[in-house]
Amino acid sequence: MPRIVILDLLFHWPPDGGARVEVLQLARYFRRQHQTTLLVPRFRDEFPRGQMQVPAAELGLDLRIMDLPDSIMHYEPLRRMIRDQVRSIKPDLLVMADAWHLKPRLLAVLGEFKPLVRFFAHEGLCLKGHGHMYRDGQICRVDTLAQPGNYDTLCLPCRQTWRDAAHTRIFDREMQMAALEDGTYLDDLRKGLASAGAVIVANTDMVRRLAPHTPRVVLQGMGTDPDLFRNTTPPAGGRFLFLGRAEDFLKGAHVFLEAGRRLREQRRDFTLVVTGRPPRTDPAALEDYVEVLDPVPHHQVPALINQALAVVLAPLWPEPLPISMFEVLACGRPLIASAVGGLKDWIKDRENGLLVPPDDPAALATAMGALLDDATLVNMLSQKAEEIGRRQTWDYVFDNVYGPLLADL
């Protein structure tokens, strides 16, 4: 039986986003026919990588956690340890999942395995956070692989400005270990991409950026659990749900609240629901039509979606492809989304959702008002959304992407 290793530097459970959910589902999928190990190097810092509040066996995982010594502060010893650990397992296939800014450094020494490399964001292509691609209040168009001269002149100074202003330090150790300034970072990224068996990305923008640098690029959406995410009630009422980490400025919760304020000047037949506390917002100052929820466990998200008339995803950055989009579609809810990243690949305006420009509360308010006024539009968008969502299960996604890639094993 072929042996598969999934290497992920960020996995933990409960999840904090779609990447964690996909890795869990992928490990389960592989385990049906292959010996599959999820390998997670664990750092002892504030980020909960490698921490499990549910037994791995209960999740259906063969989980191997590498506790790394605090003394490791550079990528060289780290990647040697990880390479040696992978070699000891002797996999027939290596899947490189999440690794943030260490991904290029690791890929550079894992070429012997011709790994399948999954890009969940712009890691390695943008040096801020998880790869924000957002600069000076707008989407950044710099392509470091196509324009390497911008790395030193634009990207490193931009990264330092962001780091000085950031309130979170969860990226600091990765950035320090990755040694972004030593002049070999892009070389390692190119080397890793060239040696990959395939690179799997979430949207057409990433295909365009990476296709010149790797033998094979595969476009993959995310999936949903059809037993969990399904339409239980028709969309009704005036409840608009902002789904996602509202505390992350780039998710655009403040745009949603401003759109609601503008719409409230015209009508009062709606409410806003936000998951998490929006940044730069005083909860005591929020109006009575705004409901702020504590972060919702993943298994409770379907009920929350099904209580809404429509769901809003308003990222400012070119978000590669949020799993919440597919979860909303599977529940048959109209989606109002920023025309960025993977959202604009899947959502066709007034066909299966509504698209608005990013960071445009006036346009968002207009879209929300259109759904309040037009039940026929709501029902049509709901039907089209559910048609996509019912098909986009995890089994469908993996059978059509990883199935062909595994055919030679």
Secondary structure, 3 states (H helix, E strand, C coil): CCEEEEECCCCCECCCCHHHHHHHHHHHHHHCCCEEEEEEEECCCCCCCCCECCCHHHHCCCEEEEECCCCCCCHHHHHHHHHHHHHHHCCCEEEECCCHHHHHHHHCCCHHHCCEEECCCCECCECCCCCCCEECCEECCCCCCCCCCHHHHHHHHHHHHHHHHCCCCCCHHHHHHHCCCCCCHHHHHHHHHHHCCEEEECCHHHHHHHHHHCCCEEECCCCECCCCCCCCCCCCCCEEEECCCCCCHHHCHHHHHHHHHHHHCCCCCCEEEEECCCCCCCHHHCCCCEEEECCCCHHHHHHHHHCCCEEEECCCCCCCCCHHHHHHHHCCCCEEEECCCCHHHHCCECCCEEEECCCCHHHHHHHHHHHHHCHHHHHHHHHHHHHHHHHCEHHHHHHHHHHHHHCCC
